[in-house]
Amino acid sequence: MRQYWMPAMLSSELARPDCPPVRVLLLGERLIAFRDGGGRVRLLASEAPARVHPCHERGGVVWAYLGPREPPPPLPDLEANRLAEGRWQVSAIQRACNWLQGLEGDIDTAHIGFLHFGSECAEDQPAETFRHYVMRDRAPRYALLDTAYGAMYGAYRAARPGHRYWRIAQFLFPFYTMPPSGLLGHQIVARAWVPMDDTHLMLFSMSATPEPGDSLTPSIPDVEPATGRGPAAAQRLLPNEPDWYGRFRLDAGASGDYGHDRERQARDEEYSGIAGVHVQDQAITESMGPIVDRTKEHLGSSDAMVIRVRRRLIATARSAAERGTSPPGVDRPDVYRQRSGGVVLEEAADWVAATADLRRAYVTHPGLDRTVTGGFV
């Protein structure tokens, strides 16, 4: 991971040069961040103040390079982090678990029909929409592809006669995902599952601001600063504190049972009893433990992308350790110019060839009908 630039913090954490320094835990290193008199963010080791890590601000994110190369490699060309001022949005939220647990939840598309929408049924959804197709068939089939930047999958189910609904998502080295929510060709999103240490991660979500006609902004966690208590507070964040683990924490995390409401669950108003897509995901990944014991797993066909990504990560780590091979994407910022999302294709269509233009970043498709999603995340 030290071969890559990585998100370290939000620019808003150091809005002005006179802001107090911020403790940043990144890859197990305790770092101090501050903005100097010239307005530049500096990131230095607590134990070795002379060691200053290169930083770069872009799209509301402070990027840091903790590797050995001088000069550092280029930053990844992530479209969601390269939008014009006023067109981007960004957030951060901490999870108390290993980074890979969080990332694997994001590349497991089957859980959405259960964990997030288990209390809904197809008959109540807008007909012939993405949301309708998922509620009608909660067990998709999969197609996978290794790529120059990581791996891609398409999860497909029956749509209108003679067609399939595809949810296409990306894994990009070393820890980025582009989830399959929204409409392929329109959605612009990237998520970074950055390790703070072995048992904590910081999720950075980057996306385009919503446009007229967008009913949801699925890339940004449905959380806000904490202002109260009770079930609604499960989706709020506590104020940041000057502590190594004091940034971007859920108000009702594990200690508050993630705001679980057993009465709503019993009435089948909320399948999990937990409010909010993001909080539901966090409850699952954190409750597995800080580092899940994978020797007890029983992986199935719905884990196809999880298996593929693990194999790619292991093979890449071995190649770097044994042969000094540069990992994918380090010197190829262009390979990150990708998109994800949902699309309806004819049954006989080659999903890779048919979506090539829609998956290409920085391309506009003004004729796309966004109502086809049914307001689906």
C-alpha positions as CSV (number, residue, x, y, z in Angstrom):
1,M,0.0,0.0,0.0
2,R,2.9,2.4,0.6
3,Q,3.5,2.3,-3.2
4,Y,0.3,4.3,-3.6
5,W,-0.9,7.8,-2.8
6,M,-3.8,7.4,-0.3
7,P,-6.5,9.6,1.3
8,A,-5.3,10.7,4.7
9,M,-8.0,13.2,5.8
10,L,-10.5,15.7,4.6
11,S,-9.4,19.3,3.7
12,S,-12.2,20.5,5.9
13,E,-10.4,19.1,9.0
14,L,-7.8,21.9,8.5
15,A,-10.0,24.6,7.0
16,R,-7.6,27.4,8.0
17,P,-3.9,27.8,8.9
18,D,-4.9,28.6,12.5
19,C,-6.8,25.3,12.9
20,P,-5.4,23.0,15.7
21,P,-3.2,20.1,14.4
22,V,-5.0,16.9,13.8
23,R,-3.8,13.4,14.9
24,V,-3.9,11.1,11.9
25,L,-3.5,7.3,12.2
26,L,-2.5,5.9,8.8
27,L,-1.1,2.4,8.0
28,G,-0.3,2.1,11.7
29,E,1.8,5.3,11.7
30,R,0.9,8.1,14.2
31,L,1.1,11.3,12.2
32,I,0.5,15.0,12.9
33,A,-1.3,17.1,10.3
34,F,-1.4,20.9,10.2
35,R,-1.7,23.7,7.7
36,D,1.3,26.0,7.4
37,G,1.4,29.8,6.9
38,G,1.4,29.3,3.2
39,G,-1.8,27.3,3.4
40,R,-0.2,23.9,2.6
41,V,-1.1,20.8,4.6
42,R,1.9,19.2,6.3
43,L,2.0,15.6,7.6
44,L,4.8,14.5,9.8
45,A,5.7,11.6,12.1
46,S,5.3,12.2,15.8
47,E,8.4,10.1,16.5
48,A,10.6,11.6,13.8
49,P,9.5,15.2,13.2
50,A,12.1,15.6,10.4
51,R,10.2,13.1,8.3
52,V,7.6,14.9,6.4
53,H,5.3,12.9,4.0
54,P,4.4,14.5,0.7
55,C,0.8,15.7,0.6
56,H,-1.5,16.9,-2.1
57,E,-5.1,18.4,-1.9
58,R,-7.7,17.5,-4.5
59,G,-11.4,17.4,-4.4
60,G,-11.7,18.0,-0.7
61,V,-9.3,15.2,0.1
62,V,-5.8,15.5,1.5
63,W,-3.7,12.8,-0.2
64,A,-0.5,11.5,1.4
65,Y,2.4,9.4,0.1
66,L,4.1,7.2,2.7
67,G,6.3,5.3,0.3
68,P,10.0,5.4,-0.6
69,R,9.9,6.8,-4.2
70,E,11.3,10.3,-4.9
71,P,9.5,11.8,-6.6
72,P,6.3,10.0,-5.7
73,P,4.2,8.3,-8.5
74,P,1.2,10.2,-9.9
75,L,-2.1,10.3,-8.1
76,P,-4.8,7.9,-9.3
77,D,-7.1,9.5,-11.9
78,L,-10.3,8.9,-10.0
79,E,-13.1,10.9,-11.7
80,A,-15.0,11.4,-8.5
81,N,-12.0,13.2,-7.0
82,R,-11.3,15.4,-10.1
83,L,-14.6,17.2,-10.5
84,A,-15.0,20.9,-10.8
85,E,-15.5,23.0,-7.7
86,G,-19.1,22.8,-6.6
87,R,-19.7,19.5,-8.4
88,W,-18.1,17.1,-5.9
89,Q,-19.0,15.9,-2.4
90,V,-16.9,13.9,0.0
91,S,-17.3,12.4,3.4
92,A,-15.3,10.2,5.9
93,I,-16.4,7.7,8.5
94,Q,-14.4,5.4,10.8
95,R,-15.1,1.7,11.3
96,A,-13.6,-0.5,14.1
97,C,-12.6,-3.4,11.9
98,N,-10.0,-4.5,9.4
99,W,-10.0,-2.6,6.1
100,L,-10.7,-5.7,4.0
101,Q,-13.9,-6.5,5.9
102,G,-15.3,-3.1,5.0
103,L,-14.2,-3.4,1.4
104,E,-15.6,-6.9,1.0
105,G,-19.0,-5.8,2.1
106,D,-18.9,-3.2,-0.7
107,I,-18.2,-5.8,-3.4
108,D,-20.9,-8.2,-2.2
109,T,-23.9,-7.2,-4.2
110,A,-26.2,-10.0,-3.0
111,H,-26.7,-8.6,0.5
112,I,-28.5,-5.5,-0.7
113,G,-31.8,-7.4,-1.3
114,F,-31.7,-8.8,2.3
115,L,-29.9,-6.5,4.7
116,H,-31.1,-3.2,3.1
117,F,-34.4,-4.1,1.5
118,G,-35.4,-7.3,3.2
119,S,-38.7,-5.8,4.4
120,E,-39.8,-4.7,0.9
121,C,-41.4,-6.6,-1.8
122,A,-41.4,-6.4,-5.6
123,E,-45.1,-5.6,-5.9
124,D,-44.6,-2.3,-4.0
125,Q,-41.8,-1.1,-6.3
126,P,-42.1,0.9,-9.6
127,A,-42.6,-1.6,-12.3
128,E,-39.7,-2.5,-14.6
129,T,-37.1,-0.6,-12.5
130,F,-33.8,-1.7,-10.9
131,R,-35.5,-1.7,-7.5
132,H,-38.3,-4.0,-8.8
133,Y,-35.9,-6.4,-10.4
134,V,-33.8,-6.9,-7.2
135,M,-36.9,-7.4,-5.0
136,R,-38.2,-9.9,-7.5
137,D,-35.0,-11.9,-7.6
138,R,-32.6,-11.6,-4.6
139,A,-30.2,-14.2,-5.8
140,P,-28.2,-12.8,-8.8
141,R,-25.7,-14.8,-10.9
142,Y,-22.2,-13.5,-11.6
143,A,-19.7,-12.8,-14.2
144,L,-16.1,-11.6,-13.3
145,L,-13.1,-10.1,-15.1
146,D,-9.6,-9.4,-14.0
147,T,-8.5,-5.9,-15.1
148,A,-5.4,-3.7,-15.3
149,Y,-6.5,-1.9,-12.1
150,G,-8.0,-4.8,-10.2
151,A,-11.2,-6.7,-10.9
152,M,-14.8,-6.1,-12.1
153,Y,-18.0,-8.0,-11.7
154,G,-21.4,-8.0,-13.2
155,A,-24.3,-9.4,-11.1
156,Y,-27.2,-10.2,-13.3
157,R,-30.9,-11.1,-13.0
158,A,-33.9,-11.2,-15.3
159,A,-35.4,-7.9,-16.3
160,R,-38.2,-7.3,-18.8
161,P,-38.7,-10.1,-21.3
162,G,-35.5,-10.9,-23.3
163,H,-33.4,-8.6,-21.1
164,R,-31.2,-8.8,-18.0
165,Y,-30.5,-6.2,-15.3
166,W,-26.8,-6.0,-14.6
167,R,-25.1,-4.4,-11.5
168,I,-21.5,-3.7,-12.5
169,A,-19.0,-2.8,-9.9
170,Q,-15.2,-2.3,-9.6
171,F,-12.4,-3.1,-7.3
172,L,-9.3,-0.9,-7.9
173,F,-5.9,-1.4,-6.2
174,P,-5.1,-1.1,-3.4
175,F,-8.4,-0.4,-1.6
176,Y,-10.9,1.4,-3.8
177,T,-14.4,0.3,-4.8
178,M,-17.0,1.7,-7.2
179,P,-20.3,0.2,-6.1
180,P,-23.0,-0.8,-8.5
181,S,-25.7,1.6,-7.2
182,G,-27.3,4.2,-9.5
183,L,-27.2,4.2,-13.3
184,L,-24.2,3.1,-15.3
185,G,-22.9,6.0,-17.4
186,H,-24.4,8.6,-15.0
187,Q,-23.1,7.6,-11.5
188,I,-19.6,9.0,-10.6
189,V,-18.4,7.5,-7.3
190,A,-15.3,6.1,-5.6
191,R,-14.8,4.8,-2.1
192,A,-11.4,4.3,-0.4
193,W,-11.2,1.8,2.5
194,V,-8.0,3.2,4.0
195,P,-6.4,1.2,6.9
196,M,-5.7,3.3,10.0
197,D,-4.2,0.2,11.5
198,D,-5.0,-3.5,11.5
199,T,-8.3,-3.1,13.3
200,H,-9.6,0.3,12.2
201,L,-10.3,1.8,8.8
202,M,-11.4,5.2,7.5
203,L,-13.9,5.1,4.7
204,F,-13.6,8.1,2.3
205,S,-16.6,8.4,-0.1
206,M,-16.2,10.7,-3.1
207,S,-18.9,11.4,-5.7
208,A,-20.6,14.0,-7.9
209,T,-23.2,16.2,-6.3
210,P,-26.8,15.2,-7.1
211,E,-28.4,16.7,-10.2
212,P,-32.2,17.4,-10.7
213,G,-33.9,14.1,-11.1
214,D,-31.4,12.2,-8.8
215,S,-33.5,10.8,-5.9
216,L,-30.6,9.4,-4.0
217,T,-26.9,10.1,-3.4
218,P,-25.8,6.5,-2.6
219,S,-22.1,7.2,-2.4
220,I,-22.2,9.5,0.7
221,P,-23.0,7.7,4.0
222,D,-26.4,8.7,5.4
223,V,-24.9,10.2,8.5
224,E,-24.7,13.7,10.0
225,P,-23.2,15.4,13.0
226,A,-24.7,14.1,16.3
227,T,-27.3,16.5,17.9
228,G,-29.3,14.1,20.0
229,R,-29.8,10.6,21.3
230,G,-32.3,7.8,20.6
231,P,-32.8,5.6,17.5
232,A,-32.4,8.5,15.0
233,A,-28.9,9.2,16.5
234,A,-27.7,5.9,15.0
235,Q,-27.1,7.8,11.7
236,R,-25.2,10.7,13.2
237,L,-21.5,11.3,13.9
238,L,-20.0,12.3,17.1
239,P,-17.9,15.5,17.2
240,N,-14.3,14.8,16.3
241,E,-11.9,14.7,19.3
242,P,-8.1,15.0,19.6
243,D,-7.4,11.3,19.8
244,W,-5.9,8.8,17.4
245,Y,-9.3,7.2,17.1
246,G,-11.4,10.3,17.6
247,R,-12.3,11.2,14.1
248,F,-15.6,10.5,12.2
249,R,-17.2,8.0,14.6
250,L,-20.8,6.9,14.7
251,D,-22.9,8.2,17.6
252,A,-24.6,4.9,18.1
253,G,-21.9,2.4,17.2
254,A,-21.3,-1.0,18.8
255,S,-21.9,0.5,22.3
256,G,-25.3,1.7,21.2
257,D,-26.1,-1.4,19.3
258,Y,-26.2,0.7,16.2
259,G,-29.6,2.1,17.1
260,H,-31.2,-1.3,16.8
261,D,-35.0,-1.1,17.1
262,R,-36.4,-4.6,17.8
263,E,-40.0,-3.4,17.7
264,R,-39.6,-2.0,14.1
265,Q,-37.9,-5.3,13.2
266,A,-40.7,-7.3,14.7
267,R,-43.2,-5.3,12.7
268,D,-41.2,-6.0,9.6
269,E,-40.7,-2.3,9.0
270,E,-36.9,-2.7,8.9
271,Y,-35.4,-6.1,8.2
272,S,-32.4,-5.6,10.4
273,G,-34.0,-3.3,12.9
274,I,-31.2,-0.8,12.1
275,A,-31.9,2.5,10.3
276,G,-29.8,3.6,7.3
277,V,-27.9,1.7,4.6
278,H,-24.5,2.8,5.8
279,V,-25.2,2.0,9.4
280,Q,-26.5,-1.4,8.5
281,D,-23.3,-2.2,6.6
282,Q,-21.2,-0.9,9.5
283,A,-23.0,-3.0,12.0
284,I,-22.4,-6.2,10.0
285,T,-18.7,-5.6,9.3
286,E,-17.8,-4.5,12.8
287,S,-19.8,-7.2,14.5
288,M,-17.7,-9.8,12.7
289,G,-14.9,-8.7,15.0
290,P,-11.8,-6.6,14.5
291,I,-10.3,-9.2,12.2
292,V,-12.7,-11.9,11.2
293,D,-11.5,-15.5,11.5
294,R,-11.6,-16.5,7.8
295,T,-10.8,-20.2,8.6
296,K,-14.4,-20.6,9.7
297,E,-15.9,-19.2,6.4
298,H,-18.0,-21.2,4.0
299,L,-17.8,-19.2,0.8
300,G,-20.5,-19.7,-1.8
301,S,-21.3,-18.6,-5.4
302,S,-22.4,-15.2,-4.2
303,D,-18.9,-14.6,-2.8
304,A,-17.4,-14.8,-6.3
305,M,-16.0,-11.3,-6.3
306,V,-14.7,-11.6,-2.8
307,I,-12.8,-14.7,-3.8
308,R,-11.4,-13.0,-6.9
309,V,-10.3,-9.9,-5.1
310,R,-8.5,-11.9,-2.3
311,R,-6.7,-13.9,-4.9
312,R,-5.6,-10.8,-6.7
313,L,-4.4,-9.1,-3.5
314,I,-2.5,-12.2,-2.4
315,A,-0.8,-12.7,-5.8
316,T,0.1,-9.0,-6.0
317,A,1.6,-9.0,-2.4
318,R,3.6,-12.1,-3.1
319,S,4.9,-10.7,-6.4
320,A,6.0,-7.4,-4.8
321,A,7.7,-9.2,-1.9
322,E,9.4,-11.9,-3.9
323,R,10.3,-10.1,-7.1
324,G,9.9,-6.4,-6.3
325,T,7.1,-6.0,-8.8
326,S,5.3,-2.7,-8.9
327,P,1.7,-3.3,-8.0
328,P,-1.2,-2.5,-10.5
329,G,-2.0,1.1,-11.1
330,V,0.9,2.7,-9.3
331,D,2.4,4.1,-12.5
332,R,-0.8,4.1,-14.6
333,P,-3.2,6.8,-13.2
334,D,-5.3,6.4,-16.4
335,V,-6.5,2.9,-15.5
336,Y,-8.6,4.4,-12.7
337,R,-10.8,6.2,-15.2
338,Q,-13.8,3.8,-14.6
339,R,-17.5,4.0,-13.7
340,S,-19.9,1.6,-12.1
341,G,-23.7,1.2,-11.9
342,G,-26.7,-0.6,-13.2
343,V,-27.9,-1.2,-16.7
344,V,-30.4,-3.3,-18.6
345,L,-29.0,-5.3,-21.6
346,E,-30.4,-7.8,-24.0
347,E,-29.9,-11.4,-22.8
348,A,-27.5,-12.3,-25.6
349,A,-25.4,-9.2,-25.1
350,D,-21.7,-9.4,-24.1
351,W,-21.8,-7.4,-20.9
352,V,-18.2,-6.2,-21.1
353,A,-18.4,-5.0,-24.7
354,A,-21.9,-3.6,-24.4
355,T,-21.0,-1.4,-21.4
356,A,-17.5,-0.3,-22.5
357,D,-18.6,3.3,-23.3
358,L,-20.9,3.6,-20.3
359,R,-18.0,2.5,-18.0
360,R,-15.6,5.1,-19.4
361,A,-15.0,8.1,-17.1
362,Y,-15.3,11.7,-18.3
363,V,-18.0,10.8,-20.9
364,T,-21.4,12.3,-20.8
365,H,-24.6,10.5,-21.8
366,P,-27.4,13.1,-21.8
367,G,-30.0,10.6,-23.1
368,L,-29.9,8.3,-20.1
369,D,-33.3,7.7,-18.4
370,R,-32.5,8.0,-14.6
371,T,-36.0,7.0,-13.6
372,V,-35.2,3.4,-14.5
373,T,-33.4,3.0,-11.2
374,G,-36.6,3.4,-9.2
375,G,-34.7,5.4,-6.7
376,F,-32.4,2.5,-6.1
377,V,-29.1,2.3,-4.2
